[in-house]
Amino acid sequence: FQVEGWKDTTVLLAYYNGEQTLRRDTARVDKKGTFFFEGSKPLLQGLYLLAVNNTRQFEFVVGEDQVFDLHT
């Protein structure tokens, strides 16, 4: 991911499970706004969100293909 305007912060990756929002991972955003998530197991398919400072910023759908980029 790369998000212009974000730098030197921590971003939260979370997903929805019914009415609950559950944390999946965190990443450190560098001075260029770049960060990534990776793991040994695939994510559950569904609706995810990125949050900074406990504020929801982006929602996106994760499907079968789990190698993707987001730049904004």
C-alpha positions in Angstrom: 0.0 0.0 0.0 1.0 3.6 -0.5 -1.1 6.4 0.9 0.0 10.0 0.2 -0.2 12.1 3.4 0.4 9.2 5.8 3.9 8.9 7.2 5.6 7.7 10.3 2.5 6.1 11.8 0.9 2.7 12.5 -2.0 1.4 10.4 -4.4 -1.2 11.5 -5.9 -3.9 9.2 -9.2 -5.2 10.4 -12.1 -7.2 9.0 -15.8 -7.4 9.7 -17.4 -10.5 11.3 -21.1 -9.8 11.4 -21.5 -6.7 13.5 -18.0 -7.0 15.0 -14.8 -5.4 13.7 -11.8 -7.6 14.4 -8.1 -6.6 14.2 -6.1 -8.8 11.8 -2.7 -7.1 11.6 -0.8 -3.8 12.0 2.0 -2.3 9.9 4.4 0.7 10.2 4.0 3.4 7.6 7.3 4.8 6.4 8.1 8.4 5.5 6.9 7.8 1.9 3.5 6.5 3.1 4.4 2.9 2.1 3.4 -0.1 4.2 2.6 -3.8 3.6 1.0 -6.8 5.3 2.1 -10.3 4.7 1.6 -13.6 6.3 2.0 -17.4 5.9 -1.8 -18.0 5.7 -4.2 -16.3 3.3 -6.8 -13.8 4.6 -10.4 -14.8 4.9 -12.3 -13.4 2.0 -14.5 -10.5 2.8 -14.6 -6.8 3.7 -11.5 -5.3 5.3 -10.6 -1.8 6.5 -7.5 0.3 7.2 -7.6 2.5 10.2 -5.2 5.2 11.5 -5.5 6.6 15.0 -8.7 4.5 15.5 -10.3 6.2 12.5 -11.6 4.1 9.6 -10.0 5.4 6.4 -10.5 2.8 3.7 -12.7 -0.2 3.2 -11.9 -2.8 0.5 -12.8 -6.4 -0.5 -10.3 -9.2 -0.3 -11.1 -12.1 -2.6 -9.2 -15.2 -3.8 -6.4 -13.2 -5.4 -4.6 -11.7 -2.4 -1.6 -10.1 -4.1 -2.6 -6.5 -4.9 -1.6 -2.9 -4.5 -3.4 0.2 -3.4 -2.1 3.7 -4.1 -4.0 6.9 -3.3 
